[in-house]
């Protein structure tokens, strides 16, 4: 893998692969069929981009969203890679440039949308340009069990067979059912080599909270992270607009995004979010797979997500650069009722509805977890032996109590009213409130009337919410949301099982806002701000998102390590050869006060072992410039000659003489050879 490691360093600017990347790159480069399930932010794209540079021919990347494709193409082009995209968003000039590069045999990666496969000309084009590998991003879109089904993905398996080339499929989230369908639809009989990398994203802090003035809770959360890029997901279009306005009123730069907006307005919102630092987007899940911004520092859910897979995918948009990121998910009984009714009232067959209820149960189990959330979340994806310390329940363990008696009282009230009422009426019965509705129905005569006075209304609401979260009761759509017991409730009602609940009295929220987590130390913060300003200037000039110049993680490392030379700057993660050449001086000037002075021949070797050898050769040359005795006529090699010597693998006196000429080889040859031998 030495070639892959060199490309990783020189093109992408990374010293080492992330966990799991190297073995996938090796398999894809070797032409194996591959299914790789990796966490969002785990570096999926590199696992097909790097092999594309190692293989002959063109790698076709099938990706679901134009914004995502354009961002990846721009990032590759910045790194010096010949990449292009054929999308409906192209200008005629961009499309012509892609076809010219294809005809000239210069393009290594071609991005296309799955919808393009429906065109009759697509297969002919791909045959003509010499495709040697198909890479499928967001492969879960092929599954009707998944949460982002795209019918055009079903054509990909047929394309693979027609071209007779290997296929590498990538996704961040797929339970066993979805994995099976991906293999069936994309690979058929040719079972791929599967890589299931850990789903753990240890840099993301997980937190849930019961709704208690949700708008204020979101505003408080955003206020503690002012100036950081974030996403707030909402369940309705109207809520995105209202919450975005509230955030702007509170002094944030915020905008809304939903599927009902004009296409141009959505594009403007996407572009602003990609290019502006510190912007908050309040969105429905329409703002989804196209988000490829690595420095999103937080994701909040103002409403409960649809499933545990959707939750994992959505929070995974935070912290893709590996730096710390935070999440907050709010939920309440209305969310649970809505999600249950959406499943029950849908047109899916019974087995699909049962599977969707099970998925929702998994998410509610995470929301109502009594211990570490990461253990619960990753357990769903089949991972055990997790070490967390980065969730709200690890920060402050839940205050748990035996809730069996309270739950049995609530279940008794449901049973004695024949499962015809919602939580509000049932709580009135338990509290002994003689409302007109209770008197009219004679519910003040029930044995359960007034037996729950140990709790107030808010506490009983929390008990009922947790009962729904544990799937002991479900709203019945045919009875206008009245609560009905599930089979899971019967052992508790019969005193055959116990249940633990969180002591959740939904106390009045404290006015004290949580302290913001700084990205760097106080000492390094001014330099990080200056580096961001320099990055923004380059990004605005090039009309690209800021992270395409350098990611937050790269700038943080610059601010902390403060490199003073191009060689040192080249050791920073994310600084490849092209970016070093293009931006090195400007960023060194910010860090050290002046740009590094370096001959262009030496600059090309910055960050490589040959650069160190060049410096040693230069020292030797200075010592011998007037000969061993210091009395001869001055003599020196050109910078270009020294650079060529520094890069020699197997040098000998004859090779040096051919490169340097007789006189220089005689004076410097033996000493140069000593330097090369020591360098190994």
N, C-alpha and C positions, 0 to 999 in steps of 0.2 A: 504493500500500500504506500510505498515511498512516493510514487507519483501523485497519489491522492493527497498525501500529507503536504507535499510541495504546493499543489494547487490550493489547498485549504489555506495555507499561509499567504501565498503570493496573490491569489485572486480575492479570497474572501476575508483575509486578514485575521484568521484564527490560528492559535498555536496548537490547539488540540480539538479533537471531536468531542461533542457532547455525548453523554452516556447513550449507547445504542446506535449512534450514527454510523460508526466505522463499519460494523458488520453489515448494515443495510447497504451502505455505499458499495462495499465489496461485492455483495450479491447482485445488485442492480448493474454494476459495471461489468460483471461477468456474464450478463445476459440471462439471468434467472428470472422467472416470473415471481413477483414479490407482492405480498400484502403486508403493509406496515401500519400498525395502529400505535400512534405516538401522541403524547399530550400536546395540546396547543402550546406553542412556544418551545417545543422540544426540538425544533430544527428540521421539520419535515421537508421543506422546500430544498434545503441543501442536499438531501438524500437523493434527489433526482437531478438537481442542477449540476452537481459536481460530476456524477457519472456521465452526464451529457458531454462534458468537456473531455472525458477520457475515452469515449467511444467514437468510432467513425460515424458519419451520417448525421441526420437531424433527429433530435428528440422532440416529439410532439407532446405538449402538456395540455391536457384537457382540464379546464378549470371553470367553475360555475359563474363567476361574476367578473364583469369587465373591469371594475375598479381594482379588484385583486390582481388581475392579469397585468394591467398597466403599471401598477406599483412594482410588481416583481420584475417586469421588463426594464423599467427605469433603474431599479437597483442593480440589476445585472449589467446594464450598459454603463452605469457609473463605475462598476468594478472592472470594466474592460471586456465584458463578455458579449459576443455577437448574439443578441436575442431580439425577437420581434413578436408582435401579436397581430392576428387578423380578427378584428372585432367590428361590430356595427358602430362602435364609437370612434373608429379611425377616421382621420382626414384622408382624402384621396392621395395626398403626398405621402402620408405614412404607409398606406397600403402599397403604393408603388415602390417605396424604399424596401419594404419587406420582400416583395416579389423579386426585385433586383438582386437582393442579397441571397435569396434562395437560388436564383438562376446562376449566380456566380459561385455557388457552393460555399458561401461564407457564413451562413447562419447556423448556429449550433442548437438553439432552442426556439421552437415555434409554439406560441400559446394560441389555443383556439377554444371557443365555447362549445359545449356539447350540442347546442342547437344547430351548429354549422354542419354537423354530421348528417343532418336530414337532407342537405343539398346533394343532388346527384353528382356534382362535380368534385365533391370533397375527396372521395376515394382516389379518383384519377390524379388529383393534385398531390396527395400524400404519397402515392406510388412514384410519381415523377420526381419528387424532390429527394428520394432516398431516405425514407424514415427508417431508423434502426431501433427505436425504442418508443413505447407509449407510456407516459406517466399520467396517472389520473389523480387529481387533487380532490379532496372532499368526497372520497369514494362512497361514503354512506348515502349519498344522493341517489344511488342505484336501488336502495332498499325501500320498499313500501312500508316496512315497519319503522323506518327511520323518521326523523322529524324534518327533513329537508328534501323529500322525494322530488326528483327531476326526471320525467319520462325519457328525455333524450339520452340520459345516461345508459339506457337499455341498449342503445346502438353500439356501445363501445366494445362489447364482447365480439360482436359481428365484425367490427373493424379490425380487431386484433387477429382474428382468424383469416380475414381477407389479406392482410399485409404480411402475416406470418412472422411477426416480430414479438419479442418479449414485452410484457406489460408489468408496470410497477404501480400499485394502487396504494394511496395514502389517505388516512382519516384520523381524526383526533378522538372520535367517540363511536364505539360500536359494541353493543352487548352481543352475547353469543348468537342470538337470533339474527341480528343484522350482519355479523361476520359471515355466517353461513350463506346468507342471501348474496352478499358481495362476491363470495367465491363462486357461487352457482352462476350468477349473471355475467360476471366479467371473465372468469377463467374456465368455466365448464368442467370438462374432464381433466384439464391440465392443472392439477392442484398446485397452488403457489406455495412458495416458502413463506411461512408466516412469521412476522416479528411483532410480538406484543410487548412494547416498551412500557415501563411503569407510567401509570396515569398520574402519579404524584407530582404536583407543582408546589414544592415546599416554600417557594417565595410568596405564595398567595395566602393571605390571612383570611380565614373563613369565619363569617359571623351571621347569625340570624337573630331577628328580634320580632316579638309580637307587635302588631300595629297598635300604636297609641298616639294618635295625631301624626299620621304618616308623612304629611307634607313637612311638618316641623322636624321630624326625624331625618328626612332626606336633607333638608336645609342645614341642619346641625352637622350631619356627616360631611357635606360638601364644604361647609365653612371651615372645618378642621383640616381641609386639604386644599385650601384656596391656592390657585395658580397651577394646580396639577390637572392633567387631562383625565377626564372621567366619562363614564357612560351611566345613565340612569335608564333602566328598562321599565316600561309601564305596560299595563294590560290593555289600555284603550288609547285611541288617537287623541281624544279630547284631553286626557290627563297629560299627555306629552306636552301639549301646548300650554296648559295651565301651569305645570311645574317648571317648564323652561322660563316662562314669564316671571314666576316667583324667584327663580334663581338669579335672573337678570336684575330684578328689583333688589336682591340681596347683595349685588355688586359683583356677580360672576359673569364671565362671558359664556353664554349658553344659547343653544338653539334646539329646536325640536325636529323630529324626523319621523315620518310614518308613510305608509303605502298610499294614503289618500292625497299626498302632495303632488304637484306637477313634477314631471320628470326632471325638468331643468332645475327646479328648486331643490330636489333631492341631490342632484349632481353638485350643486353649489355647496350644500351642507356637507356632503362627503369630502369635497375638495378642501373646504375650510378646516374640517376636523383633521384631515391628513397634514395640512400645512401649518396650522396655528398651534403654538404652545398654549397649554392651559385651558383649552376649550372643553366645555361640557356639552355632550349631546344627550338630550332626553328623547328616547326613541321607543317605538314598538320593536318587536323582533324582526321587522322588515330591515332594520339596521343590523345585518347579521354577518353572513360569511365573508363579505367583502372587506371587513375591518382587518387590515394588516398593519396596524400602527403599533410598533413594538413598545412604546413608552406610555401606554395607558396605565395610570397609576392606581385607578380604582374603578370598580363596577358596583353599582347599587341596583337592587330590584325593588321598585316601589310596590310591586305585586308579585305574588308567587308565580314562578315559572311553570311551564306546562308539564315538565317531566324532569327526572334527574339527569337524563342525557342533555336536555336543553339547558338546564342549570349549569352543568359542567362545561358545555360549549360556550355559554355566554360569559361566565366568570373567567374562562380561559382567555378572553380577549385582553385581560389585564396582565401586565408584567411579562409580556412575551420576550423582553430583553433580559429576563432573569433577575432584575432588580426587585426590591420589595414592592408588593402591591396589596391592596386591601379590597374586601368585598363586604357588602351588607345586604341581606335579603329580608324584607319585611313580609309578614304573612298574618292572616287573620281568618276567622271563620267564614267570612264572605268569599275569600279566595278559594277556600276548600269547597264550599257549595258550588261556586262557579265552575271549577275544574271538574267536579263530579258530574254536574248537569251537562257540561259540554260533551263528556264521554257518553253519558246515558242517552242524550238526545241526538247523538250523531247517527249516521247511517251505516256505520261499520258493523260487520257481522259479530255475533256474540263472543267468539273467541278473541277477536281483536279488542272488543270493549273490555273483556276480562284482563287482557294483557296491559291495556292502557290504565286500568284501575291499579294493577300491580305496580306499574311504573310510578303512578302518582303516590301510591303507598310508600314506595322507596324514598321519594322526595319528602313526604310528610314525616317519615321516620328520621330523615336527616334534620328537618326543621325542629322536631320535638325531641331530638337526641338528648340523652341524659349524661353522656360522656363524649369524649373526643369526636368532633365532626369529621375529621379527615379519615379516621378509622371507619366510620359509617359510610362515607362517600366512596372510598376506595374499595371497601368490602363489597359494594354493589358491583364493581368491575372485576371482582375476583382477586383482589390484592389483599394480602394479610401482612403481618409483621411490620406495621407502619409506625414510625416515630414522628410525632407531630410537634407539639409545643407552639403551634402557630394558628390556633383557632380560639374563639371566644370561650369555649368550655375548657380549654387547657389553661387559658389566662385566668379564668375564675370558674372553678368547678360548679356545676349546677347544684342548687339547694333542692335535694330530692326528698319526697316524703311518701309514705304509703297512702295512696289515694283510693284504695279499694272501697272503703266505706262511702266516700263521696260519689264515686262512679256508680256504686250499686244503688244509691239513692236516686241518682239521675236516671239510670236504666229503669228503675221501678216506676218513676214518674212517666217515662215514655210508654212502658208496657200498660200501665193502668189507664192511660188516655188513648190506648189502642193505636199508637204510632201515627196520630193525626195532627201533631203540633210541632212547631219549631222551638228553638232554644228560648226565645223571649217568654212565651207562655209557660214553658216548663219551669223556668227559673222563678216566675211569679208563684207557681204552685209550691216549689221548694221553700221559698221565702215566706209563704203564707200571706201574700198580697191579695186582698179581697177585691180584685178588679171586677168590672161588670162582666167581662168575658168568663171569668172563673165562676162567678155566682150563677150566671145564666146556664152554665153547663154542669153545675153541681160539683165542680172540682174542689170546692172548699170542704167537701165531705170525704175526699180521698184520704187513705191512711198516710200518703206521702205529703199531704198539705202541711206546710210549715215545719217539715223535719230538717230543713237545710239552713237554719238561721246562723250556723257557725261561720258561714261565709256571706259576704255582701254580693251584690249583683255582679260587679266586675270580676270578683274571684270565681263566681260560678260560670261566667262567660269564658274564663280561662280554662276551667275544668271541661266545659263542653267542647272548646276548641281542641284541647288535647285529646279528648275522646274521638273527635273526628280525625285528628292526626294519627291516632293509633288504629284507625279504621274499625272502631267499635260501633259507630253510628254513621249513616250516610243520609244525605237529603234525598227524598223521593220526588222525582220530577212530576210524577203523576198526582202527587198530593201537595203540590205547590211548595215543595221544599221541606215538608214535614220530615222529622228525623225518624229513621227506621233502624232497628238494631241489625247488626251483621252476626254471622255465626260466631265470630271471635268474641262477642260480648257475652254469650251464654254461660261459659264457665265462670265468669266474674259474677254474673247475676245469681248463679246457683251456689256461690261461695266455694267453687272448686279451683279458683285461681286468684292471684293477687295482681295488682298493677301499681307501678310507681309513677308518680307525676312530679313535675317541677312545681315548686312552691311559687307559683306565678301570680302574684296579686296585681300585676301591672301597676307598679308604683308610679307615682307622678315622676315624669322624666326629670332628671337633675338639670339645672340650668348650666352646670359646668360642662363645657365642651371638651371632648377628648383632645389631647395634645396631638398636633400634627407630627407625623413621622418624617423627619428631614431626610432628604436623599443623600446628603453628604454632611460632614461635620461643619460646625459653624465656621471653622477656620478656612475650609475649602469652598464654602458657599459663594463668596464673591467671584472666585475664579470660574466656578461652574456657570454662573450667570454670564460672565464675559464670553466663555466658550459657546454658550447657547446663542448669544447675540451674534457672534461671528458665523455660527452655523446658519442662523436665520437669514443673514445677509446673503450667503451663498445660495440658500434654498430659494429665496425670493428672486434672485437674479436668474437662476436656472428654472424657476417655476416648477419646483418639485417639492414634495413633503420634506420637512427638515430631517427626518430620520434617514432619508436616502443619502444625505451627506454623511452623517454619523448618528448612531443611536444614542439615547440617553446613557446607556450603560458604558459606551465608549467614552463619552465626555466625562462621566463620573470617574472613570479610571484615569483619564488625563488629569483631572483636577486633583485626584489623590496622589498619583505618582509623579506628576509634574516633570515629564521628560524634557530634557534640555537639548537633545540632538535628534536628528532624523532617525538614527539607529535606535535610540531609546523610544522614540514615538512609534516606530515600526513594531515594537514589541507590545503595544497596546492592542487589546482584542478589538477586532473590527477595522483595523487600519491595514488594508491590503496595499500592494505595490502601486496600483493606479491611484488610489486615494492619497497615498503618501506623496506621490509625484504632484498631484493636483492641488492638495490642500495643506501639505506638510508645513511649508514655510509660514503660511498665514496663522495656523494654530500654534506653532512654536512661538511666533511673535507674541501671541496673546499670553502664552504660558511664561516664556523666558524674557520677554521684552524686546527680542530681536530675532529675525529669521536666522536659521543656521546657514553659515557660509560653507558651501561644499561644491566641489567641481561636479559638473553634470555626469561624468563617467563614474565618479564615486557615488553620486546620488542613486544611480540605478542599482547599486549593490546594498543600499540601506536596508538594515534589518536582516540581512543574510550573512551567513558565515563568511562568504567571500568578501564582505565589507570589512570585517576584522582583519582578514588576510591582507587586503589592500593597504590598510593602515600600517601593518607590520612591514610590508614591502616598502612603503614610503619612508619609514624610519630607517630601514637598511640602506635605502638609496641615499638618504641624507648623510648617513655615516660614511658611505663610500663615494660620495659625489666627487671628491678630489683624490680618489684612490685610497688604498689601504694605509699609505704613509701620509696622506693629506697633502701631497705636493704635485699631483698630476693635474692636467687640464680638466676643468669642471665638465661633468657629463651627467645627463639624466634621461630617464624614459618619459614618454608622454603619459598623460593620465589614461588615455585609451589603452596603451600598451600594458600599464600596470593592472588595469581592470581585467584585461584578457589573461594575464598571468595569474591573477587572484582566483580566476574561475577554472584554472587548469586542474584536471583530475589526475592525470598520469604524466607529469612533466619529466623531461630528461634534457641533458645539455643540448642535444641536437634540435629539439623542439624550440627551446629558448633561443638558440642562435638564429633559427629561422624567423622567429617573431621579432627579436630585438636587434639583430644584426651582430656582426663580429665584435666590434669594440664594446658595445653595451653588455653582450653576453659574457665577454671575457671579464669585465669589471664586476658585474652584478650577479652573473649566473649562479656560481656556487652558493652565495648567500641566499639568493632567491629560492634555490632548490631546498636549502635547509628550512626556510620558512614554510614552504609547501609540505615538506615531509612532516614537520611538527603539527601542521594543521590537519594532517591525516587524510 
